[in-house]
Amino acid sequence: MYQYYKGLIIREGTSGVPAEQVKKLFEEAGWVRGVPEWQMEKFSLLFENSAWAFTVWSGEEMVGMVRVISDKIMAGNIMDLVVQKKWQGKGIGQKLVSLCVAKLPHGDWFAHTSADNFTFYKRCGFEVKDLKKNGTCAYYGYIQAKKDGDRL
């Protein structure tokens, strides 16, 4: 699936994601450094072993991504949500989270993250228990289902 968002292309899929593009995003985020060539395949395999994934492209450059680990029935965990610094603040991260939640709208969603990202997840509809600590943000789909009238 492709869709357009603010002049960018969002692709859905867990196969064919170029390892070098993922590594570049992870390096900019400070998540990896000095990765030996023999470990490069892990950047593609992490997608192939995910339930869902979305990548954001500006031409041939991947500028953002998110992947999901899920049972595809009751719960999903947002993993590795990252957007290049120069593209942050343009709604791309929120768009990626909304695409994830739409895959399992009445399920429970979790994002384990640092306290620096809590306000972002709150804007996405997630609950944050303690704003001072690292931890998990949660979105409970059953609450939204009740609001929508789909669940008693």
Wavefront OBJ file of the C-alpha trace (Angstrom):
o trace
v 0.000 0.000 0.000
v 1.133 3.518 -0.804
v -0.311 6.783 0.340
v 0.747 10.365 0.026
v 1.260 12.622 3.002
v 2.486 16.216 2.758
v 4.497 15.508 -0.379
v 5.968 12.272 1.011
v 5.143 8.653 0.225
v 4.204 6.255 3.013
v 4.674 2.584 2.206
v 3.183 -0.261 4.198
v 5.083 -3.533 4.271
v 7.589 -5.667 6.097
v 9.673 -6.890 3.174
v 12.141 -5.165 0.911
v 13.099 -2.381 3.344
v 16.716 -1.434 2.539
v 19.043 -2.142 5.456
v 21.248 0.861 4.692
v 18.274 3.250 4.949
v 17.231 1.793 8.328
v 20.795 1.965 9.630
v 21.016 5.618 8.592
v 17.861 6.499 10.555
v 19.056 4.537 13.595
v 22.447 6.277 13.496
v 20.870 9.729 13.378
v 18.659 8.799 16.337
v 21.744 7.645 18.265
v 20.520 4.057 18.511
v 23.493 2.431 16.736
v 27.043 3.240 15.684
v 29.901 1.351 14.157
v 27.838 -1.535 12.783
v 30.062 -4.141 11.085
v 29.095 -5.139 7.543
v 28.252 -8.697 8.624
v 25.486 -7.334 10.904
v 23.754 -5.225 8.232
v 21.107 -7.870 7.495
v 19.560 -7.314 10.928
v 18.201 -3.974 9.722
v 16.083 -5.760 7.108
v 15.278 -8.806 9.241
v 13.751 -6.725 12.024
v 11.091 -5.668 9.523
v 10.522 -9.148 8.153
v 9.856 -10.401 11.683
v 7.365 -7.627 12.492
v 3.584 -7.788 12.159
v 3.269 -4.435 10.381
v 5.563 -1.654 9.276
v 5.348 1.734 7.596
v 8.201 3.650 5.986
v 8.154 7.287 4.865
v 10.007 8.352 1.734
v 11.148 11.611 0.188
v 12.212 10.468 -3.246
v 14.737 7.669 -2.726
v 15.476 8.616 0.902
v 13.698 7.000 3.844
v 12.934 9.838 6.271
v 10.845 7.958 8.826
v 9.654 4.524 9.905
v 7.759 2.525 12.462
v 7.319 -1.171 12.973
v 4.847 -3.143 15.081
v 5.087 -6.406 16.984
v 1.589 -7.797 17.491
v -0.617 -10.853 17.813
v -2.850 -9.033 15.270
v -5.904 -9.669 17.466
v -5.676 -8.016 20.881
v -2.450 -6.063 21.297
v 0.274 -4.229 19.428
v 3.633 -2.818 20.455
v 5.021 0.157 18.573
v 8.713 -0.381 17.941
v 11.420 1.826 16.470
v 9.360 4.899 15.636
v 11.873 7.347 14.191
v 11.748 10.403 11.929
v 14.790 12.270 10.622
v 15.435 15.432 12.618
v 14.882 17.725 9.618
v 11.424 16.166 9.104
v 10.309 16.252 12.735
v 7.488 18.572 13.760
v 5.566 18.028 10.520
v 3.079 15.450 11.843
v 4.867 12.441 10.353
v 5.300 10.609 13.661
v 1.648 11.151 14.598
v 0.593 9.931 11.148
v 2.654 6.763 11.612
v 1.116 6.099 15.033
v -2.394 6.609 13.640
v -1.675 4.148 10.814
v -0.516 1.593 13.389
v -3.565 2.031 15.633
v -5.858 1.764 12.588
v -4.566 -1.789 12.039
v -6.062 -2.824 15.402
v -8.370 0.048 16.413
v -10.035 -1.695 19.342
v -6.922 -3.443 20.555
v -4.476 -2.358 23.213
v -1.367 -0.512 22.054
v 1.881 0.019 23.911
v 5.011 2.050 23.275
v 7.968 1.622 25.607
v 9.903 4.854 25.358
v 11.881 7.480 27.208
v 10.217 10.242 29.188
v 11.309 12.685 26.457
v 8.674 11.144 24.166
v 5.745 11.008 26.606
v 4.148 14.257 25.438
v 4.277 13.018 21.846
v 2.431 9.829 22.758
v -0.102 11.789 24.826
v -0.882 13.832 21.693
v -1.464 10.507 19.919
v -4.084 9.481 22.502
v -1.886 7.279 24.681
v -1.978 7.303 28.472
v 1.173 8.053 30.407
v 1.177 7.134 34.093
v 4.284 8.945 35.323
v 5.806 11.741 33.264
v 9.079 11.672 35.230
v 10.192 8.134 34.390
v 10.966 6.031 31.352
v 8.262 3.508 30.710
v 5.347 2.387 28.671
v 2.669 4.554 27.112
v -0.639 2.760 26.543
v -3.621 3.221 24.236
v -6.611 1.108 25.208
v -8.754 0.403 22.182
v -11.671 -0.838 24.267
v -12.076 2.674 25.670
v -12.328 4.070 22.149
v -14.700 1.226 21.208
v -17.012 2.265 24.056
v -16.905 5.889 22.913
v -17.688 4.761 19.346
v -20.610 2.655 20.623
v -19.034 -0.566 19.376
v -18.579 -2.101 22.795
v -20.629 -2.097 25.983
l 1 2 3 4 5 6 7 8 9 10 11 12 13 14 15 16 17 18 19 20 21 22 23 24 25 26 27 28 29 30 31 32 33 34 35 36 37 38 39 40 41 42 43 44 45 46 47 48 49 50 51 52 53 54 55 56 57 58 59 60 61 62 63 64 65 66 67 68 69 70 71 72 73 74 75 76 77 78 79 80 81 82 83 84 85 86 87 88 89 90 91 92 93 94 95 96 97 98 99 100 101 102 103 104 105 106 107 108 109 110 111 112 113 114 115 116 117 118 119 120 121 122 123 124 125 126 127 128 129 130 131 132 133 134 135 136 137 138 139 140 141 142 143 144 145 146 147 148 149 150 151 152
